[in-house]
Structure formats: structure tokens, C-alpha cells
Amino acid sequence: MSPGIDPKEVMIGVASAGYQIEGGFNGPGEPANNWYWWERSGRVEPSGIACDFWREPEVALDRAASLGANAFRLSVEWARIEPSEGVVDQSAIDGYVSILRACRERGMRPVVTLFHFTHPRWLGEEFWLTPDAPRCFSEFVLRVVPELVEHCEYWVTINEPNILALAGWIAGIHPPGRKLAVSDAWAVTDNLLAAHVLAYRAIHRYQPGATVTVNTSASSIYEFDRMLTDLLMAPAMEVGRDELDDWIDERRIVHNFSASPETRQELWMRQIFEASSPYGSGARSASNRPGLPCSPARRSRFRSRQSRRVVDLLYAEEGERLLDVVGFDWYDPVASHALALPGREREWGRILGRSWSPVRELWDTQADPAALARWCVEHGAFYGGVPVWIVENGMSTLVRNGRSYPRADGMNRPRYLAEHFGAVARAVASGAPLGAYLHWSLVDNYEWGSYGPRFGIFGMDRSRGSRGVRWMETDAAGYDSAGAFRRLVSALRDGSLDDAGSVGTLDARRDR
């Protein structure tokens, strides 16, 4: 059995995001964000009412509290707060204050994300590529945080900066829909890191005791994940500015040793990211070996053209710590697993047809709870015992036209929860400095252009049309995931949960 986890020390809860659950964006007379034209043109499914959270937040908060959660992650939506340039909607700020207060009243600590993939439409779809983006975001933070600090002390500045750059400028699946714009993707990443630094300082100006982080999406590719955290941690780890590139090379070697590539495809993906990286001297680089995609000289020329504005901010104050905890999201970190052959026959192919996307569907993402436990322990070692937060972890199933489809791997949500709670217990028992586990998500929500992927502990019946939505007592596939979560939280805290996630008899039967 695992040692019990003190709820005063470790937050166990659920996560959400405003655009995905609130409803009321991008319609006539509603706040418009950067997904406006994609929704209005039919490129993606309209978000519509979403989960009706903005109108009735207490319904969701009561459900979260019923799970035994002591933390609730949400985002404040910039487009709702500042629907027009320079025009602040005080009623929106008051609405968020009310939600934070309601979290506290239910025994849950709010964790507020200040930017979760969306910004006001008036800033343009290419906003994060503009040189002024970090300053604009810091002004938004300075406007909002003073209103909220009385009710919140836990903050995520930027949600998944690595995914935002990849989805918008490499894969083209989020606005602005650019593809393979590698230099621009690195410039966007640089702006996002700079925005975090400015936001971190702004929050601590108003709340010196705040806990502030940024959550990357865990990835086997060093440049895509750990390098971003390393950059933000470098000053506090006493890495001098003139030592930064050599240190990045050393950290890449350590990462690749601890998470060695298992396939040639994975190895080449890592080499391509390294070759395009703005960081690293190349003196100790794998790219010095023959037969690899980029010569040191060519790589040096490419790197010299990339933006590194964040470095000036990192070293503005000597030895400054710019992350209070190390946050990451855990789905499947092996980058090559995300790729799939276009034109492949999918499970339930007669109904769903072939897939022409080179990216694997969310409901086919592989589960690896043992790797999660190792990742937590490694992060503790990587960053000298700085607390680790699992800011998101969850599993998708598919619902199409009201029908729920089982996953090809046979995984169901109660089993997934049990195995990943077991991984949390194993990580803590192994000495990982875990500070939070937040499950994605409380309820099925708008999954960036579609309601097909379902991540919720609670399902959401969307068949009511104009009459709204209805919360289900089970998840979308008919399993009592809420009951499983509730029992697992209790067992994790009292120490009766073993490393495999077993606690008595976990009932994963479908509710017929």
C-alpha cells in the first residue's frame, strides 16, 4: 500500500477551460475570440452553449466537490473580460470572482489559468507572432489579477505553449491554421515564454506568496517540452547567460538518456526538432554525426535567425526563479505515437470512414501510467526537488451522432483512473515532490472544434438542441467514473491505494 497523501499538501482535483465549458462565445452579440471565423465559416463545429458553465457554474462546482476534489482548475477568458480593445467588462470580472468564491465555499482551491489557447478576436489570429504580444498579455494580467488575488493563490500563466505553437503554426489545426511555419512557430514560442516571465512578475507584485507555473504538454522531444522548462529554470539553477547554450546541450543529452528513442521514426523526429532549435551550441550535438538531417554549419545559420527575446527577460534579475512549481500535462508523451498513416481504416470504419489526417485521433492515445510515475520522479530530480504538478491527465472516448464508441484498446475510464491514481501513489512513494494532480476533465466539453472527443468524468447529453444540455450521472460510455474517482481520492489520501490503483473492488461496470 502507498503512504497516505495529505490533502493540505497535495491538491487532487479536476480541470477545465473557459472556452470549452462556459458557452456564449462567437455568436451574435457574444464575446468573440480567435476561433470566431473558424466557427462562423463552418470550418469547425460551433461551440454554442458548451456546458452552460457561465450561466450556471454552481452545477459544475457541486459535481466537482461531490468527487472529493479539493482543487478546481478553470480559466479566465480574455475575450469575455475585454470584448473590445480597451473596453473592460466589469461584470465578467465580477462573474469570475463569484466563481472563485464558490470554489472556496465548497472546499476547493481554485487554480486559475490566465491564457488557455484563446484571446480576443480583435487581436487577430496571428497575435502570438507579433512582437508586442508579451506586453499586451502582461497588461491583461495586470488588469485582472488584482481583482482575483483575494480568492486565488494558484496560477497557470500560459496553457501548453508547446501545443499552441505546434497546433497553430506547424499542424494547422488551430487558428491561424498555418502549416510547417517552423521559424514562426519558434517565434511564437519565444513570445509565449516571454509572456510567462512578465506575467509571473506581475502576479508576484500583487501576491508575493502566489504559486505560479506554466504547463507544458509532456513530450519525448526535449525541445518541445523540457527545454522550455529548462529555459525558465536556468537563472535559478545558477546557469549564467553565457553558459546557457552549452547547458541546454547537456540537458538534452540527459533527457535523451532517460527517455531513449525506441524507433527510428522517434529518433528522426528528435533530430529534426534539435536541428531547428534556437538553443544549444551544437558542440555536443547528435547532429554532428554523419547522415543526420542538418549539418552543424547549416544549423548554426538557421539558429542565428531565430528569436531569443526571452533570454533578455530571463537574465534581467540575477538568479531569479521564474517557476514556483514545475507543471506538465500527461497524455501520451511519445511524439512518434501521435503520427498515423493517412488513408488508414479506422476502428468502426464502416461508420467513421477512413482517416486522412496524419495525426492519430484523441481516442486512440495510448495510456502509460508507469511512465507517468517515472516522469514525476525524474522531474523532481531534474529540478532539484521543486514541486511537481500534473496539471492535466485524462482519456478520450468518441461520441458520434449520439452514439458512444468503445476504444480500440479496450480501456475504460474507471480503469484508466485507477491505473493513473496508482501511478500517482507510486510516484509519491518513490520520493517525487508531487503537489497536484488535476484530472482532465470534469465533464465532456468542446474539444477545440468538435464535441466528438469525450474526456469527462461526467457525460454531457447534447441531444436536447435549443433546450440546452443535460448532465449525465455516468461518463459518455456509461461507466460510473464519478464513483471510481471518489473512491480513488479517498484511498489515495488514507493510504489504502496500492501501486496498481487497486482499492477493494473497483466497479467499472456500465450503467445499463
C-alpha positions in Angstrom: 0.0 0.0 0.0 1.1 3.6 -0.6 1.6 6.2 2.1 -1.4 8.5 2.5 -1.4 11.8 0.8 -2.1 14.8 3.0 -4.9 16.9 1.3 -3.3 20.0 2.8 -0.1 19.3 0.9 -1.3 17.8 -2.4 -4.2 19.1 -4.4 -6.4 16.4 -6.1 -9.0 17.8 -8.4 -10.3 18.3 -11.9 -9.5 20.7 -14.7 -11.5 22.8 -17.2 -11.1 25.7 -19.6 -13.4 28.6 -20.2 -13.9 28.4 -23.9 -14.5 24.7 -23.6 -17.2 24.8 -20.9 -18.6 28.3 -20.4 -20.7 28.7 -23.6 -21.7 32.1 -25.1 -18.7 32.8 -27.4 -18.7 33.8 -31.1 -22.4 34.0 -31.6 -24.4 37.2 -32.4 -23.9 39.7 -29.6 -21.4 37.4 -27.8 -17.7 37.9 -27.0 -15.6 36.9 -30.0 -12.3 35.1 -29.7 -9.7 33.9 -32.2 -11.8 30.9 -33.2 -14.6 33.3 -34.4 -14.1 32.9 -38.2 -13.4 29.1 -37.9 -16.8 28.7 -36.1 -18.7 31.1 -38.3 -17.3 29.7 -41.6 -18.2 26.1 -40.7 -14.6 25.0 -40.6 -15.3 23.7 -37.0 -18.4 22.9 -35.1 -19.8 25.9 -33.2 -19.1 25.9 -29.5 -22.5 27.2 -28.7 -23.7 26.7 -25.2 -20.8 24.3 -24.4 -21.6 23.1 -20.8 -23.5 26.2 -19.8 -20.9 26.9 -17.1 -21.0 30.6 -17.3 -24.7 30.7 -16.7 -24.8 28.0 -14.0 -21.3 27.5 -12.6 -22.7 26.1 -9.3 -23.9 22.9 -11.1 -20.4 22.0 -12.2 -18.8 23.1 -8.9 -21.2 20.9 -6.9 -20.4 18.0 -9.1 -16.6 18.6 -8.6 -17.0 18.9 -4.9 -19.0 15.6 -4.8 -16.0 13.8 -6.2 -13.9 14.7 -3.1 -11.9 17.2 -5.1 -10.0 19.9 -3.2 -9.0 21.8 -6.3 -10.7 23.1 -9.4 -8.9 24.5 -12.4 -10.6 27.0 -14.6 -9.5 29.8 -17.0 -10.5 33.4 -17.1 -11.3 34.3 -20.7 -9.7 37.4 -22.1 -12.3 37.8 -24.8 -15.1 37.9 -22.2 -13.3 40.4 -20.0 -12.1 42.7 -22.8 -14.5 42.1 -25.7 -13.3 45.3 -27.5 -9.9 46.9 -27.3 -9.6 48.9 -24.2 -13.2 48.1 -23.1 -13.3 46.1 -19.8 -16.5 44.3 -18.9 -16.5 44.6 -15.1 -19.5 42.2 -14.9 -17.3 39.5 -16.4 -14.6 40.0 -13.8 -17.3 40.0 -11.1 -18.6 36.7 -12.5 -15.1 35.1 -12.2 -14.8 36.5 -8.7 -18.1 34.8 -7.8 -16.9 31.5 -9.3 -13.7 31.6 -7.3 -15.6 32.4 -4.1 -18.0 29.5 -4.8 -15.0 27.1 -5.2 -13.7 28.2 -1.8 -17.2 27.7 -0.2 -17.1 24.1 -1.5 -13.7 23.3 0.0 -11.9 23.5 -3.4 -8.8 25.7 -4.1 -9.2 27.4 -7.4 -6.3 27.1 -9.9 -6.7 29.9 -12.4 -5.3 29.7 -16.0 -4.8 33.2 -17.4 -4.4 32.1 -21.1 -5.9 28.8 -22.3 -5.4 28.9 -26.1 -7.9 31.8 -26.7 -7.6 35.6 -27.0 -10.0 38.3 -28.2 -10.8 38.3 -31.9 -9.7 42.0 -32.2 -6.1 41.0 -31.5 -6.1 38.9 -34.7 -5.4 35.2 -35.3 -1.6 35.8 -35.6 -1.5 37.7 -32.3 1.2 35.5 -30.7 3.5 36.1 -33.7 3.5 39.9 -33.2 6.4 41.4 -31.2 4.0 43.3 -28.9 2.2 40.1 -27.7 4.0 39.6 -24.4 3.4 43.2 -23.4 -0.2 43.1 -24.3 -0.7 39.9 -22.3 1.1 41.3 -19.3 -1.3 44.3 -19.4 -4.3 41.9 -19.3 -2.7 40.1 -16.4 -2.1 43.4 -14.5 -5.8 44.3 -15.2 -7.3 41.0 -14.0 -5.0 39.6 -11.2 -5.6 42.4 -8.7 -9.3 41.7 -8.9 -8.8 38.0 -8.2 -5.9 37.7 -5.7 -8.2 37.8 -2.7 -9.8 34.5 -3.9 -6.9 32.7 -5.6 -3.2 31.9 -4.9 -2.5 29.3 -7.6 -1.9 30.4 -11.1 -1.1 28.9 -14.5 0.1 31.7 -16.9 0.1 30.0 -20.3 -1.6 26.7 -21.0 0.6 24.3 -23.1 2.7 26.8 -25.0 4.3 24.0 -27.0 0.9 22.7 -28.2 -0.3 26.2 -29.1 2.8 26.8 -31.4 2.5 23.3 -32.9 -1.3 23.4 -33.5 -1.4 26.9 -34.9 1.8 27.1 -36.9 3.0 23.6 -37.7 0.0 21.3 -37.9 -2.6 23.9 -38.8 -5.4 22.5 -36.7 -5.9 25.7 -34.5 -6.1 29.3 -35.7 -4.3 30.7 -37.6 -4.1 27.3 -39.4 -0.5 27.7 -40.6 1.4 24.6 -41.6 5.1 23.9 -41.3 5.9 27.5 -40.5 8.8 26.4 -38.4 10.5 29.8 -37.9 7.2 31.4 -37.0 6.4 28.6 -34.5 9.7 29.2 -32.7 9.0 33.0 -32.6 5.5 32.2 -31.2 7.1 30.0 -28.5 9.6 32.8 -27.7 6.8 35.3 -27.2 4.8 32.8 -25.0 7.8 32.3 -22.8 8.4 36.0 -22.6 4.7 36.5 -21.7 5.0 34.0 -18.9 8.0 35.8 -17.4 6.2 39.1 -17.5 3.0 37.5 -16.0 5.0 35.7 -13.3 6.5 39.0 -12.1 3.1 40.8 -12.3 1.4 38.2 -10.2 4.1 38.2 -7.6 4.0 42.0 -7.5 0.4 41.8 -6.2 0.7 38.5 -4.4 4.2 37.7 -3.1 3.1 34.3 -1.8 1.5 33.1 -5.0 2.3 29.8 -6.7 2.8 30.4 -10.4 3.6 27.9 -13.1 3.2 27.2 -16.8 2.1 23.8 -18.0 3.8 22.1 -21.0 2.4 19.0 -22.6 4.8 16.2 -21.7 6.8 15.1 -24.7 9.6 12.8 -25.5 11.2 15.5 -27.7 13.4 17.7 -25.5 13.0 20.9 -27.5 9.2 20.5 -27.5 8.9 20.2 -23.7 11.7 20.1 -21.1 13.8 22.7 -22.9 11.1 25.3 -22.3 11.0 24.5 -18.6 14.8 24.4 -18.5 15.0 27.9 -20.0 12.6 29.3 -17.3 14.5 27.5 -14.6 18.1 28.3 -15.8 18.6 31.5 -13.8 17.5 29.9 -10.5 19.7 26.9 -11.2 22.7 29.3 -11.5 23.2 28.9 -15.2 24.9 32.0 -16.5 23.8 33.6 -19.7 27.0 32.8 -21.5 26.6 29.2 -20.3 23.0 28.7 -21.4 23.5 27.1 -24.8 26.1 24.5 -23.6 23.9 23.7 -20.6 20.9 23.2 -22.9 23.0 20.7 -24.9 23.9 18.9 -21.7 20.3 18.8 -20.5 19.2 17.3 -23.9 21.7 14.5 -23.5 20.4 13.7 -20.0 16.8 13.8 -21.3 17.5 11.5 -24.3 19.3 9.1 -22.0 16.4 9.0 -19.5 13.8 8.7 -22.4 15.7 6.9 -25.1 14.0 6.7 -28.5 12.7 3.2 -29.3 12.2 3.6 -33.0 14.0 5.2 -35.9 10.9 7.4 -36.5 11.2 8.8 -33.0 14.9 9.3 -33.4 14.5 11.3 -36.5 11.7 13.4 -35.0 14.0 14.4 -32.2 16.9 15.2 -34.6 14.7 17.4 -36.7 13.5 19.4 -33.6 17.1 19.7 -32.4 18.2 20.9 -35.8 15.6 23.7 -35.8 16.1 24.7 -32.2 17.2 28.3 -31.4 19.1 26.9 -28.4 22.2 24.8 -27.9 25.7 25.4 -29.1 25.8 22.2 -31.2 29.3 21.3 -29.9 27.9 18.2 -28.2 25.0 17.7 -30.5 23.9 14.5 -32.1 23.7 16.5 -35.3 27.5 16.4 -35.6 27.2 12.8 -36.6 27.1 12.0 -40.4 23.8 11.0 -42.0 21.6 13.3 -39.9 19.3 15.9 -41.2 21.2 19.1 -40.6 24.9 19.9 -40.6 26.3 22.0 -37.7 27.0 24.9 -40.0 23.6 24.9 -41.6 22.0 24.5 -38.1 24.0 27.5 -36.8 22.9 29.7 -39.6 19.2 28.7 -39.1 19.5 29.2 -35.3 21.1 32.7 -35.7 17.8 33.9 -37.4 15.6 32.7 -34.6 14.1 34.9 -31.9 15.5 34.6 -28.4 13.9 37.7 -26.8 13.1 35.7 -23.7 16.7 35.4 -22.8 17.0 39.2 -22.1 14.0 38.8 -19.7 15.4 35.7 -18.0 18.6 37.4 -17.0 17.1 40.8 -16.2 17.5 39.9 -12.5 20.3 37.6 -11.3 19.3 34.2 -10.1 15.6 34.8 -10.3 13.2 31.8 -10.0 10.5 32.1 -12.7 8.6 28.9 -11.9 7.3 28.2 -8.4 6.3 24.6 -9.4 7.0 22.5 -12.5 3.8 21.8 -14.3 3.1 19.4 -17.1 0.1 17.7 -18.8 0.2 13.9 -19.3 -1.5 12.1 -22.1 1.0 10.1 -24.3 4.4 11.8 -24.4 6.0 9.7 -27.1 5.9 12.0 -30.0 6.0 9.4 -32.8 2.9 7.8 -31.4 0.9 10.8 -32.5 1.6 10.2 -36.1 -0.6 7.9 -38.3 -0.8 6.8 -41.9 -3.2 9.0 -43.9 -6.0 6.9 -45.5 -6.0 4.3 -42.8 -9.1 2.3 -42.0 -10.3 3.3 -38.6 -12.0 1.2 -35.9 -15.7 1.2 -36.7 -14.6 2.1 -40.3 -18.0 1.4 -42.0 -19.4 4.2 -39.8 -16.5 6.6 -39.4 -14.8 6.0 -42.7 -11.1 6.3 -43.4 -9.0 8.9 -41.8 -6.8 11.1 -43.9 -5.2 13.0 -41.0 -1.5 12.3 -40.3 -2.3 12.8 -36.6 -3.8 10.0 -34.5 -7.2 10.6 -33.1 -7.5 11.6 -29.5 -9.5 8.4 -28.6 -6.5 6.3 -29.8 -4.0 8.0 -27.5 -2.0 5.3 -25.7 -2.1 5.1 -21.9 1.2 4.5 -20.0 0.7 5.0 -16.2 4.1 3.5 -15.3 5.8 6.2 -17.4 3.8 8.9 -15.6 5.3 7.7 -12.3 8.8 7.8 -13.7 8.2 11.2 -15.3 7.2 12.7 -11.9 10.3 11.2 -10.2 12.6 12.4 -13.0 11.1 15.9 -12.9 11.8 16.1 -9.2 15.4 15.1 -9.9 15.7 17.4 -13.0 14.8 20.5 -11.0 16.3 19.9 -7.6 13.1 18.9 -5.7 10.9 21.8 -7.0 7.3 20.7 -6.5 5.7 18.9 -9.5 2.2 19.4 -10.7 0.3 17.1 -13.0 -1.9 19.9 -14.4 -3.9 17.7 -16.8 -4.2 13.9 -17.3 -7.1 12.2 -18.9 -8.5 9.9 -21.6 -10.8 10.4 -24.6 -13.6 8.3 -26.0 -15.6 9.0 -29.1 -19.2 10.0 -29.4 -20.6 10.5 -32.9 -24.3 11.4 -33.6 -25.2 10.5 -30.0 -23.6 7.1 -30.1 -20.6 6.2 -27.9 -17.9 4.0 -29.4 -15.5 1.9 -27.3 -11.8 2.5 -27.6 -9.8 0.1 -29.7 -7.5 -0.7 -26.8 -10.5 -1.7 -24.6 -9.6 0.9 -21.9 -12.5 2.4 -19.9 -12.4 5.5 -17.7 -12.6 3.8 -14.3 -9.7 1.5 -15.2 -7.8 4.5 -16.6 -8.4 6.4 -13.4 -7.3 3.5 -11.2 -4.1 2.9 -13.1 -3.1 6.6 -13.1 -4.0 7.2 -9.5 -1.9 4.1 -8.8 0.9 5.9 -10.7 0.5 9.0 -8.5 0.7 6.8 -5.4 3.9 5.1 -6.8 5.5 8.4 -7.7 4.9 9.8 -4.1 6.2 6.6 -2.6 9.3 6.9 -4.7 10.0 10.4 -3.5 8.5 12.6 -6.2 7.7 16.1 -4.8 4.1 16.0 -6.1 2.0 19.0 -5.3 -1.1 18.5 -7.5 -3.0 16.0 -9.7 -5.8 17.6 -11.8 -7.8 15.3 -14.0 -8.9 16.4 -17.4 -11.8 16.8 -17.3 -14.8 17.1 -15.0 -17.3 16.9 -17.9 -17.4 16.4 -21.6 -16.7 19.7 -23.3 -15.9 21.5 -26.5 -12.7 19.8 -27.7 -11.2 22.5 -30.0 -13.6 22.3 -32.9 -15.7 19.3 -32.1 -17.9 17.7 -29.4 -16.8 14.2 -30.6 -13.9 13.5 -28.2 -15.2 13.0 -24.7 -12.9 13.4 -21.7 -15.5 13.9 -18.9 -15.9 12.0 -15.7 -19.5 13.1 -16.2 -21.0 12.8 -19.7 -23.0 15.6 -21.2 -26.2 14.8 -23.1 -26.2 17.2 -26.1 -29.4 15.8 -27.8 -31.7 18.5 -26.3 -31.0 21.0 -29.0 -32.3 24.5 -28.2 -33.4 23.3 -24.8 -29.8 23.1 -23.6 -27.7 20.3 -22.2 -28.1 17.7 -19.5 -25.5 16.3 -17.2 -25.4 12.5 -17.1 -24.7 10.5 -13.9 -22.2 8.3 -15.8 -19.5 9.2 -18.3 -20.3 9.2 -22.0 -19.7 5.5 -22.3 -22.0 4.6 -19.4 -19.4 4.0 -16.7 -19.6 5.2 -13.1 -16.4 7.2 -13.4 -17.6 9.6 -10.7 -17.9 6.8 -8.2 -14.5 5.4 -9.2 -12.9 8.9 -8.8 -14.5 9.4 -5.4 -13.2 6.1 -4.1 -9.8 6.5 -5.5 -9.4 10.0 -4.0 -10.3 8.6 -0.6 -8.0 5.7 -0.9 -5.1 7.9 -2.1 -5.5 10.1 1.0 -5.8 7.3 3.5 -3.1 5.1 2.1 -5.2 2.2 1.1 -4.5 2.5 -2.6 -1.8 0.2 -4.0 0.6 0.9 -6.8 -1.6 -0.7 -9.4 -4.6 1.5 -8.4 -6.5 -1.3 -6.7 -8.8 -0.3 -3.8 -11.2 -3.1 -2.8 -13.4 -3.9 -5.7 -13.5 -1.1 -8.2 -16.8 -1.3 -10.0 -16.2 -0.4 -13.7 -19.4 -1.9 -15.0 -21.6 0.0 -17.4 -24.7 1.6 -16.1 -27.4 0.0 -18.3 
